[in-house]
Amino acid sequence: MKKVLYVCLTVGALFAAVQKPAAIEGKWEGEMNGLKAVTITVHESKGQMEGSVIFYVTRDDGQGMRVVGQDERKMLETQWDGKTLRFAVGAPDFDPDTPGVRFTMTITGDKKAELKRLGKDELTLALARVE
């Protein structure tokens, strides 16, 4: 009887672990200077994290800063370790499937994360889960 109970609990725990989405999955947004700067969408497909990043273009049109456009890129070379997602996005002047700029996205709390652009122009931005 103990053996049957143990098997049932083990199978139930494994099923729950498989069904639970990763903490990074969802839609995330970050702001800069009071304007939306980035939207990141992350989901798991076949055991690999995938997603897209929308960068918002801002300009001062004489009446203050405002969003004037956006540029969407798919995530490339994703690596998820349970806390930090590492990925690249295609460089705009090259093949969009060739990695250009590299980022890390680290879970920092409930519905909170930090996006860091790596390289010589390193930048860090707070993110909030919106979906």
Rosetta blueprint (number, residue, H / E / L):
1 M L
2 K H
3 K H
4 V H
5 L H
6 Y H
7 V H
8 C H
9 L H
10 T H
11 V H
12 G H
13 A H
14 L H
15 F H
16 A H
17 A H
18 V H
19 Q H
20 K L
21 P L
22 A L
23 A L
24 I L
25 E L
26 G E
27 K E
28 W E
29 E E
30 G E
31 E E
32 M E
33 N L
34 G L
35 L E
36 K E
37 A E
38 V E
39 T E
40 I E
41 T E
42 V E
43 H E
44 E E
45 S E
46 K L
47 G L
48 Q E
49 M E
50 E E
51 G E
52 S E
53 V E
54 I E
55 F E
56 Y E
57 V E
58 T E
59 R E
60 D E
61 D L
62 G L
63 Q L
64 G L
65 M E
66 R E
67 V E
68 V E
69 G E
70 Q E
71 D E
72 E E
73 R E
74 K E
75 M E
76 L E
77 E E
78 T E
79 Q E
80 W E
81 D L
82 G L
83 K L
84 T E
85 L E
86 R E
87 F E
88 A E
89 V E
90 G E
91 A L
92 P L
93 D L
94 F L
95 D L
96 P L
97 D L
98 T L
99 P E
100 G E
101 V E
102 R E
103 F E
104 T E
105 M E
106 T E
107 I E
108 T E
109 G E
110 D L
111 K L
112 K E
113 A E
114 E E
115 L E
116 K E
117 R E
118 L L
119 G L
120 K L
121 D L
122 E L
123 L E
124 T E
125 L E
126 A E
127 L E
128 A E
129 R E
130 V L
131 E L
